[in-house]
Amino acid sequence: MPYEYILTEMHGAVGLVRLNRSKTRNVLCRAMIGELARAVDSFEADASVGALVITGDERAFAAGADIGEMSRLGGFSEVFLEDFNGGDWLRISTCRKPVIAAVAGYAFGGGCELAMMCDLILAADTACFGQLEVTVGIPPGSGEGLLFERRALHATFSLNDRKEGMVAFIEKRPPAFSDT
């Protein structure tokens, strides 16, 4: 199956998924997460696959969620009704085969959460983990797959500070949070 944002291959009984948005340091957009979910479905259905490995490149496993894409989302009701950070995001945590995150470089925000959803994290000496969501006015929203975390993330979409944090991030300036 052809993908735009990931590469897949087999190595013996191991299905390999390589995140492939290196120009953005593998920033996680909705389309990439959808492709990742479909690849997990395919590898899980294949009896010759015993385990899956998810990796990025030497610079970044995944540098976080696509803040530009997130900044265009509407308010609480839109993200709640669309089950933002549910569905495909949670597919790794429901895979019935072992999933290993092979992390080199950055694993920030959503990238760190993606790694935490795996059964095992194999970290290179260059791996750097961080939960940086607070810098854009949101809490982590999916890593452990907790409903409370996703709902807390959804609730931030009714806050002015979430919008300001994301816009400031995109404009590469410090945010001017107003506590609203």
C-alpha positions in Angstrom: 0.0 0.0 0.0 1.5 3.4 -1.0 1.9 6.0 1.7 2.8 9.7 1.6 4.1 10.2 5.1 5.5 6.9 6.2 7.6 4.1 4.7 7.0 0.4 5.5 9.2 -2.6 5.0 9.7 -6.1 6.4 12.9 -7.4 8.0 12.3 -11.1 8.7 9.3 -11.3 11.1 9.5 -7.5 12.0 7.3 -4.9 10.3 9.2 -1.6 10.2 7.4 1.8 10.0 9.6 4.8 9.3 8.0 8.2 9.8 8.9 10.1 6.6 8.4 13.9 7.0 12.1 14.6 7.5 11.8 18.3 6.3 9.6 18.9 9.3 11.5 16.6 11.6 8.6 14.1 11.3 6.0 16.4 12.7 2.8 14.4 13.2 -0.1 15.5 11.1 -3.5 13.8 11.0 -2.7 12.2 7.6 0.5 10.7 8.9 -1.3 9.3 12.0 -4.0 7.8 9.7 -1.3 6.2 7.6 0.4 4.8 10.7 -2.9 3.3 11.9 -3.4 1.6 8.5 0.1 0.2 8.5 -0.4 -1.1 12.1 -3.7 -2.7 10.8 -1.8 -4.3 7.9 1.1 -5.6 10.0 -1.2 -6.9 12.7 -3.3 -8.9 10.2 -0.2 -10.5 8.7 0.6 -13.8 10.4 4.2 -13.6 9.3 4.8 -10.4 11.4 5.8 -11.0 15.0 6.5 -7.4 16.1 6.5 -3.9 14.8 9.2 -1.2 15.0 8.3 2.5 14.6 11.2 4.9 13.9 12.0 8.2 12.4 15.4 9.3 11.2 18.7 10.3 12.9 17.5 13.9 13.6 14.1 13.1 14.9 11.8 10.3 15.9 8.9 12.9 15.8 9.3 16.5 16.8 5.7 16.8 18.0 2.2 17.3 16.6 1.6 19.6 13.7 0.9 22.8 15.6 -0.1 24.6 12.3 -2.7 22.0 11.6 -3.9 22.1 15.2 -4.2 25.9 15.3 -6.8 25.7 12.5 -9.1 23.5 14.6 -12.2 25.2 16.0 -13.4 25.2 19.6 -14.1 22.5 22.1 -17.2 21.1 20.4 -15.3 20.5 17.1 -12.4 18.7 18.6 -14.6 16.7 21.0 -17.0 15.6 18.2 -14.2 14.7 15.9 -12.5 12.7 18.7 -9.3 14.6 18.1 -6.3 12.6 19.4 -8.6 9.6 19.7 -9.3 7.0 17.0 -6.2 6.6 14.8 -4.0 8.2 17.5 -4.7 5.3 19.8 -4.3 2.5 17.3 -0.7 1.7 18.4 -1.9 1.2 22.0 -4.4 -1.4 20.8 -2.1 -3.4 18.6 -2.0 -7.0 19.7 1.6 -7.5 18.6 4.6 -5.9 20.4 5.3 -2.4 19.2 8.8 -1.0 19.7 9.7 2.7 19.3 13.3 3.1 18.0 14.0 6.7 19.0 16.9 8.8 17.8 16.9 12.6 17.9 13.9 14.5 19.0 10.8 12.9 20.5 8.9 16.0 21.7 5.2 16.5 22.5 3.1 14.2 20.4 6.3 12.4 19.3 7.1 11.6 22.9 3.5 10.5 23.5 3.7 8.3 20.4 6.8 6.6 21.8 5.1 6.1 25.2 2.2 4.3 23.5 4.6 1.6 22.3 5.3 -1.4 24.4 9.1 -0.7 24.5 11.2 2.3 23.7 14.7 1.7 22.4 16.5 5.0 22.8 19.7 5.9 20.9 22.4 8.0 22.7 21.0 11.0 20.7 17.4 10.6 21.8 15.9 13.7 23.5 12.4 13.4 25.1 10.2 16.2 26.2 6.6 17.2 26.9 6.6 20.7 25.4 2.8 21.2 25.1 2.8 23.7 27.9 4.7 26.1 25.7 1.7 26.4 23.4 -1.0 26.4 26.1 -2.2 22.8 26.1 -1.6 19.7 28.2 -0.3 16.4 26.8 -3.2 14.8 25.0 -2.7 11.2 24.1 0.4 9.5 25.3 -1.0 7.2 27.8 -4.3 7.0 26.1 -6.2 8.3 29.1 -9.7 9.6 28.4 -9.1 12.4 30.9 -6.0 13.7 29.1 -7.8 13.8 25.8 -10.8 15.6 27.3 -8.4 18.1 29.0 -6.8 18.7 25.6 -10.2 19.2 24.0 -11.2 21.7 26.7 -8.2 23.9 25.9 -9.7 24.6 22.5 -12.1 26.9 24.3 -9.2 29.0 25.7 -7.7 32.1 24.3 -4.3 31.0 25.6 -4.3 27.8 23.5 -4.8 29.9 20.4 -2.2 32.5 21.4 0.3 29.8 22.3 -0.1 28.1 18.9 0.0 31.3 16.9 3.1 32.5 18.8 4.7 29.1 18.1 4.0 29.4 14.4 5.2 33.0 14.3 8.3 32.1 16.3 7.7 34.6 19.1 7.1 34.3 22.8 3.4 33.9 23.7 1.5 36.6 25.5 -0.7 34.5 27.7 -3.7 36.2 29.3 -4.9 33.4 31.5 -8.2 33.2 29.6 
